[in-house]
Amino acid sequence: MSSEIKAFVSQRTVLDDEVSPAIVVVLNEKIHEVICGDINEKIKHVKNKYSGIIIEDFGSNVLMPGLVDSHVHIDDPGRTQWEEFKTATKAAAAGGVTTIIDMPLNSIPPTTTVDNLKVKIKSAEGNVFVDVGFWGGVVPGNTNELKKMVEAGVVGFKCFLIPSGTEEFKHVTLPEVEEALRELQTTSAVLAFHAELEDKVSVEGMDPTLYKTFLHSRPSSMEVRAIEAVSSLCKKYNVRCHIVHLSASEALDIVSEAKKNNVPLTAETCYHYLTIIDDEIPNCDTRFKCCPPIRSKENREKLWKALENGVLDMIVSDHSPCTQDLKSNNFIDAWGGISSLQFGLPIIWTEAQRREINICKIARYISTNPANLCGLGKIKGRIYPGMDADFVVWDPESQLMVQKADILYKNKISPYEGKIFNGRVVSTILRGKFIYKNGRIAENSNGKLILNKPYS
C-alpha cells in the first residue's frame, strides 16, 4: 500500500452515539475503515495490513468529526473590509471547522442569480483553507433563478421576512415566499428563513446606549409570528424549511408541533444565545448586538432543553462580522452581528459541561445535523466509512482564553474577548490532511468548493 494511507488513532473517538478507542484508516481523502477495540493490539494488525501506513496517535485527546458551520457570512467579494475567504477559512480551521456554508448576503453582488454565484466562486477559488459551500438567496423577482442555482450547486436558499440590513438583499413578503416554495417543490432544496416579522415597537425617548432599549425594539413576538407563518407554509407546500438563529423560546412550541405532524421544518440556534444572557451585557458594548437579540437566562435554559429534546436541531455561529466603526456605542444604529467562527467548540463545550451534556450530543449539534441540513450528510459530519476524512482533535480538559492577538478572522471584534473556556482545539484535519496543527495554519489552501453535489 502507498504512503497516502494514514491511520488516526484516539482513545476517545466520537462514533455517533458512543466515544470509543478507535483507529480510523484514511485512504484517498476518505474514511476507509474504523477499527474499534484494544488499540495496542489492533495497531499491529493495521501495520501488517497496510504496508507503509502513517500512524497519527492523539492519545486521550478527542477525535471528532470536523465541525460543519452552515451559517457564515464571508462578505467576499464587495465587503472584503468586513471579511474575506482567506481570513474566514483560516479562522474556521483554527476552530476545528472543516466545512462552512457561506450566506448569500453582505457580499456584493449577493448570491441571488447564477451569474452572481459565479462571481462568488471566482473570489473563493484558491483562497479557502476549509471546504466551502454556498447558500443562494430568495429575493423579490428572482424565482426563475432558483432551479438554475440548485443545478449550479447551492446547498439551499435563504430569505428575510424583514429588512436584511443591506440594500442589495431585499426581504420578501409571504406571497413571494409562496411563489418560491412552489418553484422549489420539484427539487430537494431547503429554504431557510430569517424569521422575524416587523412589529410597530417605538423606542422614542429611550436611551440607545442601553441594551434593554435594543431588546425592547425586537420583542419575541416578532419571531413567534414569523415562525407561525413559516410553519404553516412549510406544511402547505411540503418543501423543506429551516429557521435560522432562533432566539425566542416562545416559538419552540410551534416548531415542536410541526415536527410532531411530520412537517419538514428544522431549526437552529447559535452559540451566543446558548451562552450569553441579557443581564450580562454592558451598556454601550455593541459587540453583543445581534438580530434576533440575546434574551434572558430563563430563555437560554429553554433553548438548551429544546436541543436535548430534538426541537432545535443544531448550533451554528451566524458569524456576521463588520468593521470596528460599525460597532458604535448606539445599540439601535450599530451593525448587528457576532463573530465566533473560531471559538464555537470551546464556547459550547463549556456550557454543555455545566448541563452534563455529552460530547456525542455536541458532535450531533455542531457537525452531523448541519451537514444533513445542507445535503452533505453522505460525506460530512460523521466518522464512518465512506465519509470525508474531516476531523477535529481537541482536549476537553484544557482551557482557552479568547485573546485579540489570537483571532484570525479579519476584524478582531468579539464579545468573548478575555473569557476563559474549557476545551482547546489541538489539530484540524481536512480530507486526511492537517490544516491546523501546533497553533499553525497550513501554508497551502487545501479547501474545496462544494458544488454540483447530490442532496442526501
N, C-alpha and C positions, 0 to 999 in steps of 0.2 A: 504494500500500500504506500501511497505517496505521502510527503510531508504535510500535505494540506488536510490530513486527518488530525483532528485535535480532540482532546477529552477535557472537559471542565468538571472539576470534582469539588464537592462540598458535603460536609456532614449535615448541612441544613439546606436542602434543595426544595424549593416550593413546587410541588407537583399537584396542581389543582387543589384538592381538599386536604392534603397532608404535607408535612415537612419531613423529609426523609434523607438519610445519607444516599447519595447517588452519584453516578458517573454519567455525564451527558456527552455522548460522542457526536462530533460535528463533522460533516463531510459536504464540501461544496456549498457552504453557507447555510446548510440546513441541519436540523437535528436528525441524526441518523438512527440513534437508539438511545434509550435511557435505561441504565442498569442500576437497580436498587439492591440494597443489602450490605453485607460486610465489605466495605470499600477496599480494605487491605488485600483481601482475597481476590476481589473482582479485578483490581488493577493488574494483577499478574495475567489474568485471562485476557484482558483488553490488550496488553502489550504483545501477547503472543498472537492474538487475532489480527491486530493491525500493526504491521511492521513499520517502525519509524514514527509512530504516533507521538504527538506533542501533548504532554500532560500539564495542565494548569490546575494546581491544587489550592483551593481557597480556605482549607481548614474548616473552622467553625463559622466563618462569615456566611451570610445567607446568599444563596444563588437563586435568583428570582427572575421571572420574565421581565424584560425591559418595559419600562412604563410607556403607555400609549396615551398621549395627551391630545384629545380630539378637539380642543378649544384653545387655539393660539392665534393671536393677531401679530403677524410679522410685519405688515405695513410696507412691504417692499414689492414693487417699486412705488415711487411717488412721495412716500413719507419715510424715507430711509433715515432721516434725522431722529425718528422715533425708534425704529428697529429695522434690522435687515436680516437676510437669511443667514449670513455668516455668524453674526453675533447671537441670534436667537438659537441657532442649532448648536453652537458651541456651549451655550448655557444649558441647553437640553442635555447634551452629552454628559456634562459635569453633574447633572442631577439624576442620572440613571434613566433618562428618557431616550428611547431608541426610535420612536415614531411620533411625529407631530402632524396634525392636520391644520392647515392654515385657513383662517376665516376669510370670507370674501370681501370684507370691507376694511377701511382705513388705508388700503393701498390705492394708488391712482394709476391706472383705472381699477375699479373694483371688478371682482371676478363674476360678472353678470352676463357675459357672452363668450362664445368660443374664442373669438379674436382676443378678448381681454385675458382669457385663460392662457393663451399663447404668450402674451406679454409677461404674465406672471411666471410661466415656466422658463422663459428666457432669462429672467432675473435670478431664478433659483439654480439653474444648471451650473454645476461646478462649484457651487457655494454652500452646499448643505453637508453638515457633519453627522446628521442622522437622516433616517428616511422621512420623506415629507409627502403628504397627500394634500388635496385641495377640496375645500367646500366651494360650491357655486352659490350664487345669490339669487333670490327671488325678489324682484323689484317691479314697480308698475311698468307694464309694457314689454316684458321680456319672456313671456310664456313660450313663444316659438323658439327660444334658445335652449329651453330646459332639456329636452331629449338629446339635442346635439351635445350639450355639456356632459350628459350621462355617458354618451358614446365616446366622448373625449377623455373620460376617466375621472370626473369629480366623484367624491365619495357620497355626496348628497348636497342638500341645499339649506341655506339659512335665510330667514326673513325677519324683519322687525315689524311689530304691530304698533310701534311708537317711533317718533323720530330717532334716528340712529346716532346722531351727534356729528355725522359727516354729510356734507351736501351731496356727495356723489352717490350715496347709497340711500335711496328713498324708502320710507316704510310703506307697507301695503295695507289696504283695507281688507276686511273679512271677505267681501265678494271677490277681491283679487286673489286672496288665498284659495278660495274655492276654485277659481279658474286654474290655478297652479296644480291643485290636487287632482283635478280632472285630467290634466295633462300627464301627471305622474302615475296615474292608475295602471298604465301598461308597463311600468318599469318597476324595479325593486328599490328605487332610491328612497331616501328618508328626507323629510322636510323638518328642519329644526327651527324653533321659534324663540326669539327674544319676546317672552310672554309677559308684557305689560300693556295695558290699555290706559290711555290718558285719563286722569281724574282732575277735576277742577279744584285743586288744592292751592290756596293762596298762602304765601309766606311773607306777604307785605307787612312791614313793620317788625319782622323777626330778624335777629342778628345772623347774617350769613356765615360768620366765622364759627358758629356753634354747630356741632354735629347734629344736635337734635332738630335744628332747623331743616337740614337736608333730609333727615329721616322723616320729618313731618311732610315734606314735599313728595315723598314716594311711599305712600301707605301700602300695606299688604293687599288692600282691596284691588289695587292695580294688577297685581299678579293673579289674584283669585278670578277676577272677571275674564282675564285673558286666557287662563288655563281652562276655565269652563268652556270658553268658545272653541279652543283648540281641541279639547277632548270630544266635543260634540261633532266637529268637522272630521276628526280622525275616525270616529265611529261611522259617520255618514259615507265617507269615501273609501274607508279601509286601506288607506295609504299610511305607511309608517310615519309617525310624527314623534318629535322629540322636543322636550322642554329644556332649554339651556339655562344654566345658572339659577336654578330655583332657590329662592332665599326665604320665601314666606311659608311657614309651616301650616298656615291656614289653608293652603292649596293642596296639601298632601292627600286629603280625603278624596279629592277629585281624581287624582292620579290613581289612587288605590282602587276606587270604584271602577275606573276604566279598565284597569288590569284584570279585575275580577270578572268583567264582562268580555274579556278577550279582545279588547280594543288595542290595536298595535301602537300603544303610547309608551314611551320611555322618558326618563327624566334624570338630569344630572344636578349635582351641586358642586360647590367649589371649596378649595382649601380655606379661603378666608371666612366663609360662612360657618365652617365647622371648627374654627379656632378662635376667632375674634368676636367680641360682643360690644354692643353699642356703648355701654358704660365705661369701657376701657379706652375709648377713642378720644384723644386730646382735642380740644378746640383748636382751630386753625390748621390742624395737621391733615391736609387733604391727601396724603399718601393712602389714607384709609377709605377714600371715596371710591365707590363702585356702584354700578347700576345693574340690578336692584341693590338696595343698600344692605349693609350688615345690620342685623337686628339684635334682639335681646338674648340673654342667656337661656331663658326658657325655650325660645325659638331654636337656638342652636342644638339643645338636647333633643328636641323633637326631630330635627334633621338627622341626627345620629341614629335615632330609633328607626327612622324611615329607611335608612341604609340597611340596617340589620334585618328589617322586615321585608326588604326587597321592593319597597315602594319607590325609593330612589335607587338608580342602577349603578351610578358611577360618580367619581370625583375627578374634576379637571381643574386646570389652573385659571382659565379665562385670562391668560397673560395678555394684558392690554396696556402696553407701555406708551409713554409720551415724553416730551422734553420737560425739563425742570420748570420752565417758565409757564407751562400749562397747569402746574400744580400750585396755584396761588393759595393764599390762606382763606379764600372765599369758597365755601362748600357748594354754593349754588352755581358758580361760574367755572370752577376748576374742572379739568378733564376727569371723567370717571373711569378709572381703571387701576387694577392692582397687578403688579408684576411679581410672579412667584415661580416661573418656569423652572428655575434651577434648584428650588428648595422644597418642592412638594412632598417628596418622600419623608424626610425628617419631620416636616411640619405635621403631616398627618399621622405618622407613627407615634409621635409624642402624645397626641390626643387619643389615639386608639389604645395605647397602653393604659391610660387612665381609666378607660372603659372596658378593659380586658378583652379587646377585640384582637383576634389573632392575625398573624402575618398572611395566612391563606386568604382571609377575607379582604385584607388590604390589597393583595395582588389582584383579586377579582375586581375591586372597585377602580383601581388605577391602571390595570393592564388588560385583563381579559374582556371586561364589559365595554370599555371604549373601543377596543378592536372590533368587537361584534357590532357595535353601533355603525361603524364605518364600512362594514362589509369586508373586514380584514380578518375575521375570526378563523379562517383556514390557514393563515400564515403568521399571524401576530398574536401576542398576548398570553401564550401558554408555553410551558416546557413539555413538548410532546413530539414524537417522531413525525417528520414531515414539515414541521413549523420552521420559520426562520430562526436562526441561532442568535436571538437577541436577548441579552441578559443584563441585569444589574447585579453587582456584587456589593453587599453592604454589611456594615457592622451595627446591629441594633443596639449594642451596649455602649458604643462610643457616643460622644456628644459633639455638636456642631454649633458654633456661634456665627450668625449671619453678619458678615462684615463687608462694608462697601468695597474694600480692596479686592475681595474675592468674587464679586459679582461679574459675570461675563456677558450678560445681556447689555444692550447699548447704553441705556440711561439707567444709572445705578441708583434707582429710587425704589425703596422697599419699606413697607410698614413693619417688616420683621427685623430690620437692622438693629443689632445689639441683642437680639433674643437668642437664647440657647435652647437647642432642640436635641432630642435623642435620635440617634441614627446618623450614620455617615456613609456616603457613597464611596466605595473603595475603587471600583472599576466599572466601566460600562463597555459592553461588547455588542457590536452590530454585525449580524450575519457572520459570526465567528471571529471577527477582528476587534482588537482593543481600540476603542475610540477615546477612552479616558482611562488613565492609569497613573498612579503615583502623583496625583494632583495635576497632571498634564493632559491637555487635549492632543490627540493625534495630529501630526502635521498635515496629513492629506485629508481632503474632504471625501469620505467614503460613503456618504449618504446617497440614496437613490430617490428618484421621484416616483411616487406610486400613481400610476395612470393605467387606464385600459385594463383594469383588473375585474374579474368576475365578482359579483356580490355573493357573499356566503349566506 
